Amino acid sequence: MKIPKLALAMGCIDDDLMVAAEEYKPIPQANVIFHWKRFAAIAACFCVLIAGAVLMSGPKDSGTPVLLWGADFQAVDYFKYNLGNDGADTSKIIAESELPYSMQKSFSDERIAMEEDGIIPLMPDYPKYSCIARYDEDNNISSITFSWYRRGNDYSDLRIVAGCQKIQRVQECLSIDIDADGNIVTPAVTVVERDGVEIVTTGSAGEEKTITFQNNTVWYQITGSWNDSYEAVAELLDWIWEHPIDFKLFAVDEGSTVTFSSLDKYPTAFSGELPAFDNLGYIRGEHYLKLKNGVPYVFEGYFYKGIDSEIVENGDIPSEGDWIEIQWYIESDPDYDDLQGCSETLTDLSQQQVYNIISEKGMISFLHNSYLVKVYCNEADEVWDLLKSLNE
């Protein structure tokens, strides 16, 4: 037991009890029988002393200690005390919608140059990549997100978010409960001290994982999906540790301006790739256009048939019913991974092929006028009618 804690514990003993104990003089050696009252007083004093000390020190298993990083530290060690949880602590995950900004810019097209300059790591197994920077009303960069992802059987979703402006959400992700011994009370997180910086992690195998830390004025959060390994997220941490983000490289006058809009403001956008839904009895629901430097390059929307228009307008779509829902996605600049999943060009698709693909996948993707089109629906007849209208 440490002396300072023992002294504190002694301070908890009543002064009268201490005085009473001192009043009893030692019994002569010849007297082998202890006076029971003297023994009781001393025992009481000792018991209170021990109780006070235990009260101050707390149980040894009241929490988990902060781990100290070392050269032999393994990826799994970052998540040591997260094992066995019933799920990742989702309160520690910073959502994109929680990052404030006045304007966004895309640097996704600069991937190769950034890899060559050592700004981002080489990730050859990730064909999909995105880099979005956010700026405040004074055009100062506030945060930036790098994303690498795969879809299919080898699903992966890795992300680095970095910010140079303080936001309350980050402090919430870094907050932990500490007991009197400096142990972490919250069992859903592990804390690792590396080079004087405390790193907070959540999640375990089969769960979404997060690594969050703040180094001086810059904060970082690294996330991996349920299908990503400890090593995948730890490797990104090691990279960032050696290559901190230089926010000056993402000036507001660089990159591509990314904005969102709707077909109401751009009624002719993708007109050749969107069927005449109105003529076929469909009602348009939620949708968006994504613009790069003012030019639409992505459309995604939901269309409904056999349901009251007021329900669609209010967004109160029931989870089940006899109505039909179709999700339509268009992109003008598809990447390699998207093109690998394409069936055919629209003109080469037969009715039977459409039926077979929809029956197997519940969706179909194809090229039309160099645009990538994805249609999600389980009703093959409806999909075929819509595709025919594009060819007419």
C-alpha positions in Angstrom: 0.0 0.0 0.0 1.4 3.4 -0.9 2.2 5.7 2.1 0.1 8.7 0.9 -3.0 6.5 0.7 -2.2 5.0 4.2 -1.9 8.5 5.6 -5.2 9.5 4.1 -6.8 6.4 5.5 -5.5 7.2 9.0 -7.2 10.6 8.7 -10.5 8.8 8.6 -10.1 7.4 12.2 -11.9 9.4 14.9 -9.5 11.3 17.1 -11.3 10.2 20.3 -10.7 6.5 19.4 -7.0 7.2 18.9 -6.7 8.9 22.3 -8.6 6.1 24.0 -6.3 3.6 22.5 -3.2 5.5 23.7 -4.5 5.7 27.4 -4.0 2.0 27.8 -0.5 1.3 29.1 1.4 -1.9 28.3 0.8 -4.9 30.6 3.8 -6.1 32.5 5.6 -9.1 31.0 4.6 -11.2 33.9 1.0 -10.7 33.2 0.2 -13.2 30.4 -3.5 -12.4 30.3 -4.5 -9.4 28.2 -7.2 -7.2 29.5 -10.1 -7.7 27.1 -11.0 -4.0 27.0 -7.5 -3.0 26.0 -7.4 -5.6 23.2 -10.8 -4.5 21.9 -9.7 -0.8 21.7 -6.6 -1.7 19.8 -8.4 -4.1 17.5 -11.1 -1.5 16.7 -8.4 1.1 15.9 -6.6 -1.3 13.6 -9.8 -2.4 11.8 -10.8 1.2 11.1 -7.3 1.9 9.8 -7.5 -1.0 7.4 -11.1 -0.1 6.3 -10.0 3.4 5.5 -7.0 2.3 3.5 -9.1 -0.1 1.5 -11.7 2.5 0.9 -9.1 4.9 -0.5 -7.3 2.3 -2.6 -10.4 0.7 -4.1 -10.6 -2.9 -5.4 -7.8 -3.9 -7.8 -10.3 -5.1 -10.5 -12.4 -1.9 -10.5 -11.2 -1.0 -14.0 -8.6 -1.5 -16.7 -5.2 0.2 -16.7 -3.8 2.4 -19.4 -1.6 0.3 -21.7 1.9 1.6 -22.5 2.8 1.2 -26.2 6.1 -0.5 -27.0 8.0 -1.7 -30.0 6.5 -5.2 -29.6 3.0 -3.9 -29.4 0.6 -5.9 -31.6 -2.5 -4.6 -33.5 -4.9 -6.6 -31.2 -3.3 -5.0 -28.1 -4.9 -1.7 -29.1 -8.3 -3.4 -28.5 -7.3 -5.6 -25.5 -10.1 -4.6 -23.1 -12.8 -4.3 -25.8 -12.9 -8.1 -26.3 -16.1 -9.8 -25.3 -18.3 -6.7 -25.5 -21.7 -7.1 -26.9 -21.0 -4.4 -29.6 -18.8 -1.5 -30.4 -19.5 1.7 -28.4 -21.2 3.6 -31.2 -21.2 6.7 -29.1 -17.5 7.0 -29.9 -18.0 7.0 -33.7 -18.0 10.4 -35.4 -20.5 10.4 -38.2 -20.0 12.6 -41.3 -23.1 14.5 -40.5 -21.6 15.6 -37.1 -18.7 17.4 -38.8 -19.5 21.1 -39.2 -18.6 22.9 -42.4 -19.6 25.8 -44.7 -18.2 24.3 -47.9 -16.8 20.9 -49.1 -14.2 20.2 -51.7 -13.2 16.9 -53.2 -9.6 15.8 -53.7 -10.5 12.3 -54.7 -9.0 12.8 -58.2 -5.6 13.5 -56.7 -5.1 10.0 -55.3 -2.1 9.0 -57.4 -0.3 12.3 -56.9 -0.9 12.1 -53.1 0.4 8.5 -53.0 3.5 9.5 -54.9 4.1 12.5 -52.5 3.6 10.3 -49.4 0.6 12.2 -48.3 -1.6 9.1 -48.2 -0.5 5.4 -48.0 -0.5 3.1 -51.0 -3.6 1.0 -50.9 -3.5 -1.1 -54.1 -6.2 -3.5 -52.8 -8.7 -0.7 -52.5 -10.0 0.5 -55.9 -12.5 2.8 -54.3 -11.2 6.0 -52.7 -12.5 9.3 -51.6 -11.0 12.4 -50.1 -13.3 15.2 -48.9 -12.1 18.4 -47.2 -14.4 20.7 -45.2 -14.0 24.5 -44.6 -15.6 27.0 -42.3 -17.3 30.3 -43.2 -13.8 32.0 -43.3 -12.5 29.4 -45.8 -10.3 27.8 -43.2 -10.1 24.0 -43.4 -11.8 22.4 -40.4 -11.6 18.6 -41.2 -10.8 16.1 -43.9 -11.9 12.6 -44.5 -9.9 9.9 -46.4 -11.9 6.7 -47.3 -10.8 3.4 -48.8 -13.4 0.8 -49.4 -14.3 -2.5 -51.2 -17.6 -4.2 -51.7 -18.6 -7.8 -52.2 -17.4 -10.8 -50.3 -14.2 -9.0 -49.4 -16.1 -6.1 -47.9 -14.0 -3.4 -46.3 -14.5 0.2 -45.2 -11.5 2.1 -43.8 -11.6 5.8 -43.0 -9.4 8.5 -41.5 -11.0 11.7 -40.3 -8.7 14.5 -39.2 -9.5 17.9 -37.9 -7.6 21.1 -36.9 -10.6 22.8 -35.2 -12.0 21.9 -31.9 -15.5 20.3 -31.8 -17.3 19.0 -28.8 -18.0 15.7 -30.5 -14.3 14.8 -30.5 -14.0 15.5 -26.7 -16.9 13.2 -26.1 -15.2 10.4 -28.0 -12.0 10.9 -26.0 -13.7 11.1 -22.6 -13.2 8.1 -20.3 -14.1 7.3 -16.6 -11.2 6.9 -14.3 -11.3 5.4 -10.8 -9.1 6.3 -7.7 -6.3 4.1 -9.0 -6.2 5.6 -12.4 -7.9 2.6 -13.9 -10.5 2.9 -16.7 -14.0 2.2 -15.5 -15.7 2.1 -18.9 -15.3 -1.5 -20.1 -16.1 -0.7 -23.8 -12.8 1.1 -24.4 -9.1 0.5 -24.3 -6.7 3.4 -23.7 -3.1 3.2 -24.9 -0.4 5.7 -24.2 2.0 6.1 -27.1 4.7 8.8 -27.1 2.8 10.7 -24.4 -0.5 10.7 -26.4 -3.6 8.8 -25.1 -5.3 6.7 -27.8 -8.9 5.6 -27.2 -10.3 2.5 -29.1 -13.6 0.8 -29.3 -14.9 -2.4 -31.0 -13.5 -5.9 -31.4 -13.5 -8.7 -33.9 -16.6 -8.8 -36.0 -17.5 -5.2 -34.9 -16.9 -1.7 -36.2 -13.6 -0.5 -34.8 -12.5 3.1 -33.9 -9.1 4.6 -32.9 -9.4 8.2 -31.7 -6.6 10.5 -30.4 -5.6 14.1 -30.2 -2.0 15.2 -30.9 -1.5 18.9 -29.9 -4.3 20.8 -31.8 -5.0 18.1 -34.4 -7.5 15.2 -33.7 -7.8 12.0 -35.6 -10.3 9.1 -35.8 -9.6 5.9 -37.7 -12.5 3.5 -38.3 -12.7 0.1 -39.8 -15.8 -2.0 -40.6 -17.0 -5.2 -39.0 -15.1 -7.1 -41.7 -11.8 -5.2 -41.2 -9.0 -6.7 -39.2 -7.2 -5.2 -36.2 -4.1 -5.0 -38.4 -5.9 -3.0 -41.1 -6.8 -0.1 -38.7 -3.6 -0.3 -36.8 -1.6 0.1 -40.0 -3.4 3.3 -40.7 -2.6 4.5 -37.2 1.1 3.7 -37.7 1.0 5.6 -41.0 -0.6 8.7 -39.5 1.8 8.6 -36.6 4.7 8.9 -39.1 2.9 11.1 -41.6 0.7 13.6 -39.8 -1.8 15.4 -42.1 -0.5 18.7 -43.5 -3.7 20.8 -43.8 -1.9 23.4 -45.8 -1.9 21.0 -48.7 -5.7 21.3 -48.9 -6.2 24.9 -49.6 -9.7 26.1 -50.3 -8.8 27.2 -53.8 -7.6 23.7 -54.7 -9.6 20.6 -55.3 -13.1 20.2 -56.7 -16.1 21.9 -55.2 -18.7 19.2 -54.2 -22.3 20.3 -53.6 -25.7 18.6 -53.4 -28.9 19.6 -55.1 -32.1 18.1 -56.5 -33.8 17.6 -59.8 -36.1 20.5 -59.0 -33.1 22.8 -59.5 -31.5 20.8 -62.3 -34.5 19.2 -64.2 -32.5 18.2 -67.2 -29.7 16.4 -65.3 -29.3 12.8 -66.5 -32.5 13.2 -68.6 -31.2 10.5 -71.0 -30.6 8.0 -68.2 -33.8 8.5 -66.2 -37.0 6.8 -67.5 -40.2 8.7 -67.8 -41.3 7.6 -64.3 -44.4 9.8 -64.3 -45.8 8.2 -67.5 -45.3 4.8 -65.9 -47.3 5.6 -62.8 -44.3 6.3 -60.4 -44.0 9.0 -57.8 -40.6 10.4 -57.0 -39.5 10.2 -53.4 -36.3 11.2 -51.7 -33.4 11.9 -54.1 -30.3 13.9 -54.5 -27.9 15.2 -57.1 -24.2 15.4 -56.4 -22.3 18.1 -58.3 -18.6 18.6 -58.9 -17.7 22.2 -59.7 -21.4 22.8 -60.5 -21.8 19.9 -62.8 -24.0 16.9 -61.8 -22.1 13.6 -61.7 -24.2 11.4 -59.4 -27.9 10.9 -59.0 -29.7 8.6 -56.5 -33.4 8.5 -55.9 -36.4 6.4 -54.9 -39.5 6.0 -57.0 -42.8 4.5 -55.8 -45.8 2.9 -57.5 -49.2 1.9 -56.0 -48.9 4.2 -52.9 -50.6 7.6 -52.1 -48.5 10.6 -53.2 -49.1 12.3 -49.9 -47.4 9.4 -48.0 -44.4 9.7 -50.3 -44.1 13.5 -50.0 -44.2 13.2 -46.2 -41.6 10.5 -46.2 -43.8 8.2 -44.1 -43.2 5.1 -46.3 -44.4 1.9 -44.5 -42.0 -1.0 -44.2 -44.4 -3.4 -45.9 -47.2 -3.1 -48.4 -48.4 -4.0 -51.9 -46.6 -1.0 -53.5 -43.4 -1.1 -55.5 -40.2 0.7 -54.7 -37.3 1.2 -57.2 -34.0 2.8 -56.3 -32.2 4.3 -59.3 -28.5 5.3 -59.2 -26.5 7.1 -62.0 -22.8 8.0 -62.0 -21.0 9.8 -64.9 -17.4 8.8 -63.7 -17.6 5.2 -62.4 -14.4 3.7 -61.0 -12.9 0.3 -61.9 -14.6 -1.6 -59.2 -18.0 -0.4 -60.2 -17.4 -1.3 -63.9 -16.4 -4.8 -62.9 -19.9 -5.5 -61.6 -21.6 -4.3 -64.7 -23.8 -6.8 -66.6 -23.8 -5.4 -70.1 -24.6 -2.2 -71.9 -28.3 -1.5 -71.9 -28.7 -2.2 -75.6 -27.2 -5.7 -75.2 -29.5 -6.8 -72.3 -32.3 -9.2 -73.2 -35.6 -9.5 -71.3 -34.6 -13.0 -70.1 -31.2 -11.7 -68.9 -32.8 -9.0 -66.9 -35.2 -11.5 -65.3 -32.4 -13.8 -64.4 -30.2 -11.1 -62.9 -33.0 -9.5 -60.9 -34.1 -12.9 -59.6 -30.5 -13.7 -58.5 -29.4 -10.3 -57.1 -32.4 -8.1 -56.7 -30.6 -5.4 -58.7 -28.9 -4.8 -62.0 -26.1 -2.6 -63.2 -25.2 -1.6 -66.8 -23.7 1.1 -68.9 -25.8 3.5 -70.9 -24.2 6.3 -72.9 -21.0 5.9 -70.9 -23.0 6.4 -67.6 -23.1 3.7 -65.0 -26.7 2.9 -64.0 -27.7 0.7 -61.0 -31.3 -0.3 -60.5 -32.5 -2.0 -57.2 -35.8 -3.8 -57.3 -37.2 -7.3 -56.9 -39.9 -6.8 -59.5 -38.3 -7.9 -62.8 -41.4 -7.0 -64.9 -41.3 -3.4 -63.6 -37.5 -3.1 -64.2 -37.9 -4.4 -67.7 -40.6 -1.9 -68.6 -38.4 1.0 -67.3 -35.4 -0.2 -69.2 -37.4 -0.5 -72.4 -38.6 3.1 -72.0 -34.9 4.2 -72.0 -34.4 2.5 -75.4 -37.4 4.1 -77.0 
